[in-house]
């Protein structure tokens, strides 16, 4: 399949590599004698290039392409798109071949499929090629609002001898009027839709939006399927955010999805497995038709070695010797990479659909440990103080050291934060409200999740003009009187098992963040005061060991400085 690319790779310098795939497909269509109607400039660019002296090379590549069977042609097109410069058009047009095949297999046997947005094109072509090989008929429709994407879709279908109607239009507007047995909707992530009035009333009603409020593509995709494809099996691609955000239409979309009883499965997709150029975690929502009301939802981790391998570049790739479609069966599961979750359990979790929340291998271990103790929610034993942004004042007389996760030392104590903010009298009250005190425990809740530290006894007091606070990526956990010793709380929260558990609860497409409700309700085992006193004593002994370790490090450094060549080399910052 690389033969086609090897021929046209020599065209570098004669054309923009972004244009190469479309020009190849136009040439192929001309050779077949079936050039589809186009909306963009592909045909004109082909005409212009046909006068170039390098045109025979394009003809040779097209001839080689046509010498392949349709499935190999699709593989060759995948190689061309992978190797040509990946411009914005290609990035939103093509997904990884193994993932496209897996999605197509889920739709195997359906009589009609509506595919919305550029990322659904590759699965659509896989469905068409597979149906032709099996001698089956499938009614394929592809919808996108970008003329160039639609041109690529029409040209690719002709080149692969796949029958597929292509409709130019915004897929959510439903102007194509297609009613299909199955739908694949892979919208751009986070696409802000300002023109809510262009959406059908039925879609808006499912979101409770009605032409107002913030609308983004992924919750709209869910409402679109609920409103316009009640009898269809559907696959929707989403980023991590809409699965857990507790504001806006994301909440409404999840509520309606759960209430409809149509959510069959959630596939947790590692970055790069489906979308080549997207370095964020994503998910696939699989919906069943109305009438198959679901009381359980199957969550599956596609990053598990059972489903994934690693490419030479370290990117996740879907294995083809196992199928995602098999995970949609009704058979019982006893595996680590998937779990059937009852809907009431999802409701207890505020209908958050982040897969790691339900697939955590740490929750059961922590629960078994906690059963030995009295257990309280974190908010019962500490006061949670969430910092706010401080108003900076270059002429301010107060110096505030703002703590970050990296300021936690290996001994567990905060070191003096190097970041300093000047605040004036007007911002002092805010700064004092989040000033760190001896015995405070801090925890990172954004970006780096679950880094825990203790505030030392020698931290500046409330009267000092220079003092410590925490940055907005951290929270202050101030132990309540008679609740729990800070050392005991630190030991539990900083354990490896708890650190892993906290990360499974966090969500975020790019920057991980912790839901405040989850933090407040975090179960904490509370040992007896006698046990806590022993924990404090053991913690103090460990601090003695850290001090001895530091002494040894300094001694080793001094020994090194006296040996060759270090004793004779000038210091790095010396003037000579």
C-alpha positions as CSV (number, residue, x, y, z in Angstrom):
1,X,0.0,0.0,0.0
2,X,3.0,2.3,0.3
3,X,3.7,2.1,-3.4
4,X,1.3,4.9,-4.2
5,X,2.9,7.1,-1.6
6,X,6.4,6.3,-2.9
7,X,5.4,7.5,-6.3
8,X,3.7,10.8,-5.3
9,X,6.3,11.6,-2.6
10,X,8.4,12.8,-5.5
11,X,5.9,15.6,-6.1
12,X,7.2,17.5,-3.1
13,X,8.0,21.0,-4.3
14,X,5.6,21.0,-7.2
15,X,2.5,21.4,-5.1
16,X,1.3,21.9,-1.5
17,X,1.4,18.5,0.2
18,X,-1.9,19.4,1.8
19,X,-3.5,19.4,-1.7
20,X,-2.0,16.1,-2.7
21,X,-4.7,13.7,-1.5
22,X,-7.5,15.6,-3.2
23,X,-5.5,15.9,-6.5
24,X,-4.8,12.1,-6.4
25,X,-8.5,11.3,-5.9
26,X,-9.5,13.7,-8.7
27,X,-7.1,12.0,-11.0
28,X,-8.4,8.5,-10.0
29,X,-12.0,9.7,-10.6
30,X,-11.1,10.9,-14.1
31,X,-9.5,7.6,-14.9
32,X,-12.7,5.8,-13.7
33,X,-14.8,8.2,-15.7
34,X,-17.0,9.2,-12.8
35,X,-16.1,12.7,-11.5
36,X,-18.5,13.7,-8.7
37,X,-19.9,17.2,-8.3
38,X,-17.7,19.2,-6.0
39,X,-18.1,22.4,-4.0
40,X,-14.5,23.4,-3.3
41,X,-11.6,24.1,-5.5
42,X,-10.3,20.5,-6.0
43,X,-11.2,20.2,-9.7
44,X,-9.7,23.6,-10.6
45,X,-6.5,22.8,-8.8
46,X,-6.3,19.5,-10.7
47,X,-6.8,21.3,-14.0
48,X,-4.0,23.7,-13.1
49,X,-1.7,20.9,-12.1
50,X,-2.4,18.9,-15.2
51,X,-0.3,21.3,-17.2
52,X,2.7,20.9,-14.9
53,X,5.6,18.8,-16.1
54,X,5.2,16.6,-13.0
55,X,1.7,15.7,-13.9
56,X,2.7,12.2,-15.4
57,X,3.9,11.2,-11.9
58,X,0.4,11.9,-10.5
59,X,-1.1,9.9,-13.3
60,X,1.3,7.0,-12.5
61,X,0.3,7.1,-8.8
62,X,-3.4,7.1,-9.8
63,X,-2.9,4.1,-12.1
64,X,-1.1,2.2,-9.3
65,X,-3.9,3.1,-7.0
66,X,-6.5,1.7,-9.4
67,X,-4.5,-1.5,-9.7
68,X,-5.4,-2.3,-6.0
69,X,-8.6,-3.9,-4.7
70,X,-10.8,-1.4,-2.9
71,X,-9.7,-2.4,0.7
72,X,-6.0,-1.9,-0.4
73,X,-6.9,1.4,-2.0
74,X,-8.4,2.6,1.3
75,X,-5.1,1.5,3.1
76,X,-3.1,3.4,0.4
77,X,-5.2,6.5,0.9
78,X,-4.6,6.2,4.7
79,X,-0.8,6.1,4.0
80,X,-1.1,9.2,1.7
81,X,-3.0,11.2,4.4
82,X,-0.7,10.0,7.1
83,X,2.4,11.2,5.2
84,X,1.2,14.4,3.6
85,X,1.6,17.5,5.6
86,X,-1.3,17.4,8.0
87,X,-3.1,20.7,7.7
88,X,-6.2,21.8,9.5
89,X,-8.4,20.1,6.9
90,X,-6.8,16.7,7.2
91,X,-6.7,16.9,11.0
92,X,-10.4,17.1,11.1
93,X,-11.0,14.7,8.3
94,X,-9.3,11.5,9.0
95,X,-8.9,9.2,12.0
96,X,-6.6,6.3,12.6
97,X,-7.2,3.2,10.5
98,X,-7.4,0.5,13.2
99,X,-9.9,2.7,15.2
100,X,-12.0,3.4,12.0
101,X,-12.2,-0.4,11.4
102,X,-13.3,-1.0,15.0
103,X,-16.1,1.6,14.7
104,X,-17.1,0.1,11.4
105,X,-17.4,-3.3,12.9
106,X,-19.8,-2.0,15.6
107,X,-22.1,-1.0,12.7
108,X,-21.7,-4.3,10.8
109,X,-25.0,-5.6,9.4
110,X,-27.0,-2.4,9.5
111,X,-28.8,-1.3,6.3
112,X,-28.2,2.4,6.5
113,X,-25.7,4.7,8.3
114,X,-25.6,8.5,8.6
115,X,-22.1,9.8,9.3
116,X,-21.8,13.3,10.6
117,X,-18.6,15.5,10.4
118,X,-15.2,14.8,8.9
119,X,-13.9,12.4,11.5
120,X,-16.7,10.0,10.6
121,X,-15.5,9.7,6.9
122,X,-12.9,7.0,7.5
123,X,-15.4,4.7,9.4
124,X,-18.0,5.4,6.6
125,X,-15.6,4.2,3.9
126,X,-14.6,1.2,6.0
127,X,-18.3,0.3,6.3
128,X,-18.8,0.7,2.6
129,X,-15.8,-1.4,1.6
130,X,-16.7,-4.1,4.1
131,X,-20.3,-4.3,2.8
132,X,-19.1,-4.5,-0.8
133,X,-16.7,-7.4,0.1
134,X,-19.5,-9.3,1.8
135,X,-21.9,-8.6,-1.1
136,X,-24.2,-6.6,1.2
137,X,-26.0,-3.3,0.5
138,X,-25.7,-0.4,2.9
139,X,-27.1,3.1,2.4
140,X,-24.4,5.5,3.4
141,X,-24.8,9.2,3.9
142,X,-22.0,11.6,4.9
143,X,-22.8,15.2,6.1
144,X,-20.4,18.0,6.8
145,X,-20.5,21.8,6.4
146,X,-17.0,22.2,5.0
147,X,-17.0,22.1,1.1
148,X,-13.5,20.7,0.9
149,X,-14.3,17.9,3.3
150,X,-17.4,17.0,1.3
151,X,-15.3,17.0,-1.9
152,X,-12.8,14.6,-0.3
153,X,-15.7,12.4,0.8
154,X,-17.3,12.3,-2.6
155,X,-14.0,11.7,-4.4
156,X,-12.9,9.0,-1.9
157,X,-16.2,7.1,-2.3
158,X,-15.9,7.1,-6.1
159,X,-12.2,6.0,-5.9
160,X,-13.1,3.1,-3.6
161,X,-16.2,2.1,-5.6
162,X,-18.4,2.8,-2.5
163,X,-21.9,4.1,-3.0
164,X,-22.3,7.1,-0.6
165,X,-24.4,10.2,-0.8
166,X,-22.7,13.4,0.4
167,X,-24.6,16.3,1.8
168,X,-23.1,19.8,2.3
169,X,-24.6,21.3,5.4
170,X,-24.3,21.7,9.1
171,X,-25.1,18.1,10.4
172,X,-27.0,19.3,13.5
173,X,-29.4,21.3,11.4
174,X,-30.7,18.0,9.9
175,X,-31.4,19.6,6.5
176,X,-30.4,16.3,4.8
177,X,-33.5,14.7,6.1
178,X,-31.9,11.3,6.4
179,X,-33.3,8.7,8.8
180,X,-30.9,5.8,9.2
181,X,-30.7,2.6,11.2
182,X,-27.4,3.8,12.6
183,X,-25.5,7.0,13.2
184,X,-21.9,8.0,13.7
185,X,-21.4,11.5,15.0
186,X,-17.8,12.6,15.6
187,X,-18.0,16.4,16.0
188,X,-15.1,18.8,16.5
189,X,-14.3,19.0,20.2
190,X,-15.4,22.1,22.1
191,X,-16.9,23.8,19.0
192,X,-18.8,26.8,20.3
193,X,-22.1,27.1,18.6
194,X,-23.2,30.8,18.8
195,X,-26.0,30.4,16.4
196,X,-28.4,28.4,18.5
197,X,-31.3,29.6,16.4
198,X,-30.0,27.5,13.5
199,X,-30.5,24.3,15.5
200,X,-33.9,22.5,15.3
201,X,-36.3,23.3,18.2
202,X,-36.4,19.6,19.2
203,X,-32.6,19.6,19.8
204,X,-32.7,22.7,21.9
205,X,-35.6,21.4,24.0
206,X,-33.6,18.3,24.9
207,X,-30.9,20.6,26.3
208,X,-33.4,23.0,27.9
209,X,-31.5,25.7,25.9
210,X,-34.0,27.2,23.5
211,X,-31.8,29.7,21.8
212,X,-29.9,30.8,24.9
213,X,-27.0,29.7,27.0
214,X,-23.6,28.3,26.0
215,X,-23.8,25.6,23.4
216,X,-20.9,23.4,22.4
217,X,-20.7,20.6,19.9
218,X,-20.5,17.5,22.1
219,X,-23.7,18.0,24.3
220,X,-25.5,19.1,21.2
221,X,-24.4,15.9,19.5
222,X,-26.1,13.9,22.3
223,X,-29.3,16.0,22.1
224,X,-29.2,15.7,18.3
225,X,-29.3,11.9,18.4
226,X,-31.9,11.8,21.2
227,X,-34.2,14.2,19.3
228,X,-33.8,13.0,15.7
229,X,-32.6,9.4,15.7
230,X,-34.8,7.6,18.3
231,X,-34.7,4.3,16.4
232,X,-31.0,4.4,15.6
233,X,-28.0,2.8,17.2
234,X,-25.4,5.6,17.5
235,X,-21.8,6.3,18.3
236,X,-20.8,9.8,19.5
237,X,-17.3,11.0,20.0
238,X,-16.6,13.4,22.9
239,X,-13.7,14.8,24.8
240,X,-13.3,14.3,28.6
241,X,-14.9,17.6,29.7
242,X,-18.6,16.9,28.8
243,X,-18.4,13.7,30.8
244,X,-17.8,15.4,34.1
245,X,-18.5,19.1,34.0
246,X,-21.2,20.2,36.5
247,X,-22.3,23.4,34.7
248,X,-24.1,24.3,31.5
249,X,-25.6,22.1,28.9
250,X,-23.2,19.3,29.6
251,X,-25.2,18.4,32.7
252,X,-28.5,18.6,30.8
253,X,-27.2,16.4,28.1
254,X,-26.0,13.7,30.5
255,X,-29.2,13.9,32.4
256,X,-31.3,13.4,29.3
257,X,-29.1,10.6,28.1
258,X,-29.4,8.7,31.3
259,X,-33.1,9.4,31.6
260,X,-33.7,8.1,28.1
261,X,-32.2,4.7,29.0
262,X,-30.3,4.6,25.7
263,X,-26.7,4.7,26.9
264,X,-25.3,1.3,26.3
265,X,-21.6,1.8,26.7
266,X,-18.8,4.3,27.3
267,X,-15.4,3.5,25.8
268,X,-12.5,5.3,27.4
269,X,-10.1,6.2,24.5
270,X,-6.4,7.0,25.2
271,X,-5.0,10.1,23.4
272,X,-3.9,9.3,19.8
273,X,-5.8,6.1,19.4
274,X,-8.6,7.6,17.3
275,X,-7.6,11.2,16.6
276,X,-4.0,11.4,15.3
277,X,-3.3,15.0,16.2
278,X,-5.3,15.3,19.5
279,X,-3.2,14.9,22.6
280,X,-6.2,14.6,24.9
281,X,-8.2,11.8,26.3
282,X,-11.5,11.1,24.6
283,X,-14.4,8.8,24.8
284,X,-17.0,7.1,22.6
285,X,-20.7,6.9,23.7
286,X,-22.6,4.0,22.3
287,X,-26.4,4.5,22.3
288,X,-29.1,1.9,21.6
289,X,-32.5,2.6,19.9
290,X,-35.5,3.6,21.9
291,X,-37.2,0.6,23.4
292,X,-34.0,-1.1,24.6
293,X,-34.1,0.8,27.9
294,X,-30.8,0.1,29.7
295,X,-30.5,-0.2,33.5
296,X,-26.7,-0.8,33.3
297,X,-23.9,0.9,31.3
298,X,-20.8,-0.9,30.3
299,X,-17.6,1.1,30.8
300,X,-14.5,-0.1,29.0
301,X,-10.9,1.1,29.1
302,X,-9.4,0.9,25.6
303,X,-5.9,1.7,26.8
304,X,-5.7,-1.7,28.4
305,X,-3.3,-4.1,26.6
306,X,-6.2,-6.3,25.8
307,X,-7.3,-3.6,23.3
308,X,-4.2,-1.5,22.6
309,X,-0.6,-1.8,21.5
310,X,2.0,0.9,21.2
311,X,3.4,2.1,17.9
312,X,7.1,2.7,17.3
313,X,6.4,6.4,18.2
314,X,4.7,5.4,21.4
315,X,1.2,6.2,20.2
316,X,-1.7,3.9,21.3
317,X,-3.1,1.8,18.4
318,X,-6.2,-0.3,18.5
319,X,-5.5,-4.0,18.2
320,X,-7.4,-5.7,15.4
321,X,-7.3,-9.3,16.8
322,X,-10.0,-8.2,19.3
323,X,-13.1,-6.1,18.6
324,X,-14.8,-3.3,20.4
325,X,-18.1,-4.7,19.1
326,X,-17.6,-7.7,21.4
327,X,-17.8,-5.4,24.4
328,X,-21.4,-4.5,23.5
329,X,-22.7,-8.1,24.1
330,X,-24.9,-8.8,27.1
331,X,-22.5,-11.5,28.5
332,X,-21.3,-11.0,32.1
333,X,-17.8,-9.6,32.7
334,X,-15.1,-10.5,35.1
335,X,-12.2,-8.5,33.8
336,X,-10.2,-5.5,35.0
337,X,-10.6,-3.4,31.8
338,X,-14.4,-3.2,31.8
339,X,-17.3,-3.1,34.2
340,X,-21.1,-3.1,34.0
341,X,-22.3,-0.2,36.2
342,X,-25.9,0.1,37.4
343,X,-27.6,3.3,36.5
344,X,-28.4,4.1,40.2
345,X,-24.6,4.0,40.9
346,X,-24.1,6.5,38.1
347,X,-26.9,8.7,39.5
348,X,-25.1,8.6,42.9
349,X,-22.0,10.0,41.1
350,X,-24.0,13.0,39.8
351,X,-24.3,11.2,36.5
352,X,-20.7,11.8,35.8
353,X,-19.6,9.5,32.9
354,X,-15.8,9.6,33.3
355,X,-14.8,5.9,32.8
356,X,-11.9,6.0,35.3
357,X,-14.4,6.8,38.1
358,X,-16.0,3.4,37.6
359,X,-13.0,1.3,36.5
360,X,-10.7,2.3,39.3
361,X,-8.8,-0.6,40.8
362,X,-8.0,1.4,43.9
363,X,-11.5,2.1,45.2
364,X,-12.1,-1.5,46.4
365,X,-8.7,-1.7,48.1
366,X,-9.3,1.6,49.9
367,X,-12.8,0.5,51.0
368,X,-11.5,-2.7,52.4
369,X,-8.8,-0.8,54.4
370,X,-11.3,1.8,55.6
371,X,-13.6,-0.9,57.0
372,X,-11.2,-1.4,59.9
373,X,-11.8,2.2,61.2
374,X,-14.4,4.8,61.9
375,X,-14.8,6.6,58.6
376,X,-15.7,10.3,58.1
377,X,-16.0,12.5,55.1
378,X,-13.1,14.8,54.6
379,X,-15.3,17.9,55.2
380,X,-16.1,16.6,58.7
381,X,-12.5,16.5,59.8
382,X,-11.0,19.6,58.0
383,X,-12.0,23.0,56.9
384,X,-11.5,23.2,53.2
385,X,-10.1,26.6,52.1
386,X,-10.2,27.3,48.4
387,X,-7.8,30.1,47.3
388,X,-8.7,33.0,45.0
389,X,-6.5,35.0,42.7
390,X,-4.8,37.7,44.6
391,X,-4.7,41.3,43.3
392,X,-1.1,42.1,42.4
393,X,0.3,45.5,43.4
394,X,3.8,46.3,42.4
395,X,4.0,49.0,45.0
396,X,2.4,46.7,47.7
397,X,4.1,46.5,51.1
398,X,3.2,42.9,51.7
399,X,5.1,40.0,50.2
400,X,3.1,36.8,49.7
401,X,4.9,33.5,48.9
402,X,2.5,31.5,46.8
403,X,2.9,27.7,47.1
404,X,2.8,25.3,44.1
405,X,2.8,21.5,44.1
406,X,6.6,21.5,43.3
407,X,7.3,23.2,46.7
408,X,6.5,20.0,48.6
409,X,9.8,18.5,49.7
410,X,10.6,14.8,49.8
411,X,10.1,14.8,53.5
412,X,6.5,15.9,53.0
413,X,6.9,19.5,54.3
414,X,6.4,22.6,52.2
415,X,9.6,24.5,51.6
416,X,9.6,28.3,51.2
417,X,7.8,29.1,47.9
418,X,10.0,31.0,45.5
419,X,7.1,32.6,43.8
420,X,6.4,36.0,45.5
421,X,3.4,38.3,44.9
422,X,3.3,41.9,46.1
423,X,-0.1,42.9,47.5
424,X,-1.3,46.2,48.9
425,X,-3.6,47.0,51.8
426,X,-6.6,46.4,49.6
427,X,-5.6,42.9,48.8
428,X,-4.4,42.0,52.2
429,X,-7.7,40.6,53.5
430,X,-8.0,38.1,50.6
431,X,-4.4,37.0,51.2
432,X,-4.8,36.6,55.0
433,X,-7.9,34.5,54.3
434,X,-5.8,31.9,52.6
435,X,-2.6,32.3,54.7
436,X,-1.0,29.0,55.7
437,X,-0.7,28.1,59.3
438,X,1.3,25.5,61.2
439,X,-0.4,22.1,60.9
440,X,-2.3,22.9,57.7
441,X,-2.3,20.1,55.0
442,X,-2.2,21.2,51.4
443,X,-3.3,19.2,48.3
444,X,-3.0,19.9,44.6
445,X,-6.4,19.8,42.8
446,X,-5.6,21.1,39.4
447,X,-2.9,20.1,36.9
448,X,-0.8,17.9,39.1
449,X,-3.4,16.0,41.1
450,X,-3.0,14.7,44.6
451,X,0.4,16.1,45.7
452,X,0.1,16.5,49.4
453,X,2.2,18.5,51.8
454,X,2.4,19.6,55.5
455,X,2.9,23.2,56.5
456,X,5.9,23.4,58.9
457,X,5.8,24.9,62.4
458,X,8.2,27.8,61.5
459,X,5.9,29.2,58.8
460,X,5.4,33.1,59.2
461,X,2.6,34.0,61.6
462,X,-0.5,36.1,61.1
463,X,1.3,39.3,62.0
464,X,4.1,39.0,59.5
465,X,4.3,41.3,56.5
466,X,5.8,38.4,54.5
467,X,3.8,35.2,54.7
468,X,2.8,32.0,52.7
469,X,-0.4,31.2,50.8
470,X,-1.4,28.6,48.3
471,X,-1.8,29.1,44.5
472,X,-5.1,28.3,42.8
473,X,-4.0,24.8,41.9
474,X,-4.0,23.8,45.6
475,X,-6.4,23.6,48.5
476,X,-5.8,24.1,52.2
477,X,-7.1,21.4,54.5
478,X,-7.2,22.8,58.0
479,X,-7.8,20.1,60.6
480,X,-10.8,20.8,62.8
481,X,-10.4,20.7,66.6
482,X,-10.6,17.1,67.8
483,X,-10.8,15.7,64.3
484,X,-7.6,14.2,63.1
485,X,-3.9,15.0,63.6
486,X,-2.3,16.6,60.5
487,X,0.4,13.9,60.4
488,X,-2.2,11.2,60.2
489,X,-4.2,12.9,57.6
490,X,-1.0,13.6,55.6
491,X,0.0,9.9,55.8
492,X,-3.3,8.7,54.4
493,X,-3.7,11.2,51.6
494,X,-0.1,10.9,50.5
495,X,-0.2,7.1,50.2
496,X,0.4,5.6,46.7
497,X,-3.0,4.0,46.7
498,X,-4.8,7.2,47.6
499,X,-2.7,9.2,45.0
500,X,-3.8,6.8,42.3
501,X,-7.4,7.0,43.5
502,X,-7.5,10.8,43.5
503,X,-6.3,10.8,39.9
504,X,-9.1,8.4,38.8
505,X,-11.6,10.9,40.2
506,X,-10.1,13.9,38.4
507,X,-11.3,15.0,35.1
508,X,-10.3,17.3,32.3
509,X,-9.5,17.2,28.6
510,X,-6.1,18.9,28.8
511,X,-5.7,20.1,32.4
512,X,-6.9,17.6,35.1
513,X,-9.0,19.1,37.8
514,X,-10.7,17.8,40.9
515,X,-14.5,18.1,41.6
516,X,-15.0,19.9,44.9
517,X,-17.9,17.7,45.8
518,X,-15.7,14.6,45.4
519,X,-13.0,16.1,47.6
520,X,-15.4,17.1,50.4
521,X,-17.1,13.7,50.4
522,X,-13.8,11.7,50.3
523,X,-14.0,8.9,52.9
524,X,-11.2,9.2,55.5
525,X,-10.4,6.5,58.0
526,X,-10.0,8.0,61.5
527,X,-7.7,5.9,63.8
528,X,-8.1,6.2,67.5
529,X,-6.2,9.1,69.2
530,X,-3.8,6.5,70.6
531,X,-3.1,5.2,67.1
532,X,-2.7,8.8,65.8
533,X,-0.2,9.6,68.5
534,X,1.8,6.6,67.4
535,X,1.5,7.8,63.7
536,X,2.9,11.2,64.8
537,X,5.8,9.6,66.6
538,X,6.7,7.4,63.6
539,X,6.4,10.5,61.3
540,X,8.8,12.3,63.6
541,X,11.3,9.5,63.5
542,X,11.1,9.6,59.7
543,X,12.0,13.3,59.8
544,X,15.1,12.5,61.8
545,X,16.0,10.0,59.1
546,X,15.5,12.7,56.4
547,X,17.8,15.1,58.4
548,X,20.4,12.4,58.6
549,X,20.0,11.8,54.9
550,X,20.6,15.5,54.2
551,X,23.7,15.5,56.4
552,X,25.1,12.5,54.5
553,X,24.4,14.3,51.2
554,X,26.3,17.3,52.3
555,X,29.1,15.2,53.5
556,X,29.3,13.3,50.2
557,X,29.2,16.7,48.3
558,X,32.1,17.9,50.4
559,X,34.1,14.8,49.7
560,X,33.4,15.1,46.0
561,X,34.6,18.8,46.1
562,X,38.0,17.7,47.5
563,X,38.7,15.1,44.8
564,X,40.0,15.5,41.2
565,X,39.0,17.3,39.0
566,X,36.4,19.1,41.1
567,X,39.0,20.7,43.5
568,X,40.9,22.3,40.6
569,X,38.0,23.3,38.3
570,X,36.7,26.9,38.8
571,X,33.1,27.3,40.0
572,X,30.5,27.6,37.2
573,X,29.7,31.2,38.1
574,X,33.2,32.4,38.7
575,X,34.5,35.5,36.8
576,X,37.6,33.7,35.4
